[in-house]
Amino acid sequence: MKPFARMILVSSLALAAGCVSRIDIEHWALEPCDAATTAEIARLVEEGASRDGRVWNDNVPYEERERRRYKLRDGTTIASESSPIRFGTNTVCVAVASHNGKDCIQIADSVFKATAIFGRHSAGHGWIMPCAVSFGSGEDERLVVVKAPRTYHNGSQVYVFDQSFKCVWESEEIEGRSGWRAVVSPSHPDSVFLYNKHVACYRLLRREMAGLGDSCVTERSEQR
């Protein structure tokens, strides 16, 4: 095979792989914040804002997280778990779990965790989950989870779930596998911000992109 033809083939395979590697049912974007907004969000983080039952930020040291691992009756290992989060009519716990040998984001009822699993979504092998947050209202309410997709790699992905606990969007990988904080600002009640003092501040925004095809949309969520 000629070098030029080989390059086209490799590029085509990479593009095809990209189409199946990420969920893109809804269209969201991480918009970098300007300096003024970044300063506001940093202040809210320092003040411990967003403690309204819809935001969870992991402040537990790594060694303590290791001790908190446990197994459910079906053998699922819970590696990291949020405190209860209000999401729609439910109060849920978001966890990084290993189920049937596959790592996933698991969303369960905050009380009946072992028997009321609302959804699971394959999300790489990293077990670090720095934050989760629900925001919006009515049919537009969404649950956002930040999780490292790869072990020993300094990166995270942002996952958005709808009210049926289906993953509807995944971000490209962003820098930083820990240190991310979710913030809901009084100035922007229908938005959510993701802040990492060592990396960046982002505002998560939904984009309406009518007319786009769905050839790159895949469904990898497992519902029970």
KAVEN-V584475 format. One record per residue. N is the residue number from 0. RES is the residue in one letter. SS is DSSP state (H for helix, E for strand, - for the rest). D_CENTER is the distance of its C-alpha to the mean C-alpha in Angstrom with 2 decimals. Layout:
<<N/RES/SS/D_CENTER> <N/RES/SS/D_CENTER>>
This chain:
<<0/M/-/41.55> <1/K/-/42.02> <2/P/H/39.55> <3/F/H/38.62> <4/A/H/38.02> <5/R/H/35.97> <6/M/H/33.75> <7/I/H/33.21> <8/L/H/32.41> <9/V/H/29.82> <10/S/H/28.20> <11/S/H/28.21> <12/L/H/26.63> <13/A/H/23.85> <14/L/H/23.23> <15/A/H/23.31> <16/A/H/20.82> <17/G/H/18.43> <18/C/H/18.89> <19/V/H/17.74> <20/S/H/14.97> <21/R/-/12.31> <22/I/-/11.64> <23/D/E/13.28> <24/I/-/14.67> <25/E/-/14.08> <26/H/-/14.47> <27/W/E/12.34> <28/A/E/12.97> <29/L/E/12.21> <30/E/E/15.74> <31/P/E/17.24> <32/C/-/18.97> <33/D/-/22.72> <34/A/H/24.56> <35/A/H/25.41> <36/T/H/21.94> <37/T/H/20.62> <38/A/H/23.52> <39/E/H/22.80> <40/I/H/19.18> <41/A/H/20.46> <42/R/H/23.16> <43/L/H/20.95> <44/V/H/18.96> <45/E/H/22.38> <46/E/-/23.65> <47/G/-/20.91> <48/A/-/20.05> <49/S/-/17.58> <50/R/-/18.80> <51/D/-/19.27> <52/G/-/17.49> <53/R/-/14.40> <54/V/E/12.78> <55/W/E/12.11> <56/N/E/12.42> <57/D/-/13.43> <58/N/-/17.02> <59/V/-/18.37> <60/P/-/20.12> <61/Y/H/19.25> <62/E/H/22.56> <63/E/H/21.96> <64/R/H/18.61> <65/E/H/20.65> <66/R/H/23.22> <67/R/-/20.91> <68/R/-/19.95> <69/Y/E/21.59> <70/K/E/22.24> <71/L/-/22.41> <72/R/-/25.65> <73/D/-/24.47> <74/G/-/23.75> <75/T/-/19.94> <76/T/E/19.01> <77/I/E/16.52> <78/A/E/15.61> <79/S/E/13.43> <80/E/E/13.09> <81/S/-/12.37> <82/S/-/15.36> <83/P/-/15.92> <84/I/E/13.98> <85/R/E/15.96> <86/F/E/14.46> <87/G/-/17.28> <88/T/-/20.13> <89/N/E/18.24> <90/T/E/17.29> <91/V/E/14.54> <92/C/E/13.30> <93/V/E/9.91> <94/A/E/10.84> <95/V/E/10.61> <96/A/E/13.71> <97/S/E/16.36> <98/H/E/17.94> <99/N/-/21.10> <100/G/-/20.52> <101/K/E/17.11> <102/D/E/13.90> <103/C/E/11.02> <104/I/E/8.37> <105/Q/E/11.07> <106/I/E/11.52> <107/A/E/15.12> <108/D/E/17.76> <109/S/-/18.10> <110/V/-/21.76> <111/F/-/22.27> <112/K/-/19.42> <113/A/-/21.56> <114/T/-/22.83> <115/A/-/20.44> <116/I/E/17.36> <117/F/E/15.77> <118/G/E/13.47> <119/R/E/12.22> <120/H/E/10.22> <121/S/E/11.22> <122/A/-/8.79> <123/G/-/11.48> <124/H/-/13.57> <125/G/-/12.23> <126/W/-/12.20> <127/I/-/11.03> <128/M/-/8.19> <129/P/-/9.41> <130/C/E/8.05> <131/A/E/6.89> <132/V/E/9.00> <133/S/E/10.86> <134/F/E/13.06> <135/G/-/15.78> <136/S/-/18.56> <137/G/H/20.24> <138/E/H/19.10> <139/D/H/16.76> <140/E/-/14.61> <141/R/E/10.90> <142/L/E/8.12> <143/V/E/5.01> <144/V/E/2.60> <145/V/E/3.50> <146/K/E/5.48> <147/A/-/8.84> <148/P/-/9.81> <149/R/-/13.46> <150/T/-/15.83> <151/Y/-/18.00> <152/H/-/16.41> <153/N/-/15.47> <154/G/E/12.25> <155/S/E/8.45> <156/Q/E/6.08> <157/V/E/3.74> <158/Y/E/3.09> <159/V/E/5.87> <160/F/E/8.20> <161/D/-/11.87> <162/Q/-/14.47> <163/S/-/15.47> <164/F/-/12.15> <165/K/-/11.91> <166/C/E/9.01> <167/V/E/10.62> <168/W/E/8.92> <169/E/E/7.33> <170/S/-/8.41> <171/E/-/11.13> <172/E/-/10.88> <173/I/E/11.53> <174/E/E/13.89> <175/G/-/13.37> <176/R/-/11.73> <177/S/-/12.63> <178/G/-/13.90> <179/W/-/11.05> <180/R/E/11.82> <181/A/E/10.68> <182/V/E/13.94> <183/V/-/15.57> <184/S/-/18.91> <185/P/H/22.11> <186/S/H/23.01> <187/H/H/20.09> <188/P/-/19.45> <189/D/-/17.60> <190/S/-/15.09> <191/V/E/12.33> <192/F/E/12.61> <193/L/E/10.73> <194/Y/E/13.63> <195/N/E/14.72> <196/K/-/18.51> <197/H/-/19.01> <198/V/-/17.04> <199/A/E/16.41> <200/C/E/15.53> <201/Y/E/13.58> <202/R/E/13.84> <203/L/E/11.45> <204/L/E/14.12> <205/R/E/14.79> <206/R/-/17.46> <207/E/-/20.21> <208/M/-/21.35> <209/A/-/24.19> <210/G/-/26.10> <211/L/-/23.53> <212/G/-/24.03> <213/D/-/21.61> <214/S/-/22.80> <215/C/-/19.47> <216/V/-/17.53> <217/T/-/16.81> <218/E/-/15.69> <219/R/-/14.25> <220/S/E/13.22> <221/E/E/15.78> <222/Q/-/17.05> <223/R/-/19.65>>
